[in-house]
């Protein structure tokens, strides 16, 4: 039976603030190859879970610039991985409304294209697009109001936790 752990939202947000205007040298910068936003979102999510899914096609992982899952850097793949129906290791989410977002959750924006193309991380939740603040790469930002993006549509991912790899049980600590 797989075990789930909680998502460390504060670790994800701290990572977002640390690297919003810079690039962590441990990860390739995809800015000139279609954008770095979902790579940055994945880094934030990994900072809050510490668990990847190494499944070859449908997983969520990053080892180096050439060994990564499509879900690590692709907006649609990231969405599909987090909302997957089949239980597998790694983070998981549910779709929510804007006002249900918490710090460390993600929004995806449909800008000028006919598809969703940008994945900022929520650094301060709010009650509407004016009060929800995000951090992102590709249009680098931190504490940027969601309302400042010229989006046509928005969808929201609330991270619920992460599934541990098979055979790994959470460590129990006593006081």
N, C-alpha and C positions, 0 to 999 in steps of 0.2 A: 504494500500500500504506500503510495507516495505521500510525502509530508510537505506541507507548505510553510514558508516562513513569512514574517511580516516584511513589508517594504520600508526601508529606512528613508523616509521622505527628507529628513534634514540632511542626510549625506548626499542625496541626489541634488538638492537645492544648493548646498555648499559647493558641490562640484560645478554646478551651472554658473554660480557667481565667480568661481575661481577661473573658469576657462571661457567665459562669454566673449571676451575680447582677445583671446589668445588661442593657441593650439597646443594641446597636450602632445609632446613629442612621441609618446607611446602609440599614437594613432596617426594614420595617414590623413592628410587634409584633402578632401574631395571637392573643395571650392571650385576648382577649374574643371571638374569632371561632372558637372551637373548640380553641384551644391553640396554643402557639408551639414545641412540642418539635421537630417535624420541620423547621421553619424554622431553628431553632438548629442542628440536626444538619447541615442543608444548608450553613449558613454555615461550620461547622467543616470539613466536607468540602471546600468551595470553598477555604478557607484552606490546605488541604493539597494541592490540585491546581491551582487557578487556571484550570480549564477547565470551561465549561458546554456543554450541548448545546442549541442554539436551536431544535430541531425543534418546530414549533407544538403538536402534540398530545402526542407521546410523549417530548419532550425533558426537560431538567432545567436550568432557568435562572431568574434573577430579575433584572429590570430596575427594577421599582418595585412598589408594592403591588397594582397592577392588571395588571401585565405580568409574570407568573410562570407557570411550568409547574406542573401539579398535583403533579408529583413533588417539587417544591421544598418543599411544605408538607404533603402528604398521606402518612400512614404507609404505606398500601398501595401508593400510586404510587411512593414512594421505594424501597420494596422491589422492585417490579417493574422500575423503571428500572435499578437497580444489578445486577439479575440477568438483564437482557435477553439474548435470544439473538442478535439482530442487532447487528453491530458498528456503533457510532456514537460520535461524539466524547463526551468526558466520562468521569467516573469509572466504574469497574466493580468488581464484587465476586463473591464466592462465599459460599454458606452454609456455616457451620462450627459446630462444637460450642463450648460455653462455654470449655473449656480451651484452645482454639486461638485465642481472641481476643488481639489485640495492642492496644496503646495507639492510639487513633484509629479503631478499629473501632466498630461500632454494634450495639446490641441493640434488639430491639423486643419490647414487652411486651403481653400480653393481660391487662388488668386486670379490671374488673367486667363489661365488655361481652363480646359473642360474637365480637369482632374485635380485632385488634392495634390499639392506640391510643396508644402512647407510644414515643418513639425517643431514648433516652439515648446519649451517646457514652462509650466506654470511655476513662478517663484513667489507669487503672492495671490491667493485666490480673492475673489470679489463677488459682487452680486450681478455685475453686468460687464460688457466689454470695456467700459471706461475704467473700471476698478480692478479688473484682472490684469496682473502684470506678468510678463513672460521674459525668458532669456532665449537666445537663439544664435546659431551661426547662419551664414548666408543671409546677409542683412544683419550682421552681428549686433546684438542688443542684450541689455540686462535692465530689468525693471521697466520694460517697454509696455505701455498700455496695449492690450489686444485691439482696442478700437482704432489704433493708429495704422493698422494694416488695411490695405484696400481689398478685403476679401469679399468673395461672393457667397461663400458658404463656410461653415465651421463645423467640425465634429470633435468630440471630446473623449479621451481615454482616461478612466480612473484606474490606477494600478491597485490591484487587490493583494498582491504578494508574489511569491515565487515558489515554484515546485522544486524541491531538492532532487538531485539525481537518484535513481533507483538504488536502494540499499543504504542510503545515507539517512540517518535520523538526526533530528535537531538535538543539539547539546542542551542538556538540562542543568541549570545552575541552582544551587541552594544558597539561601542567605545565611 
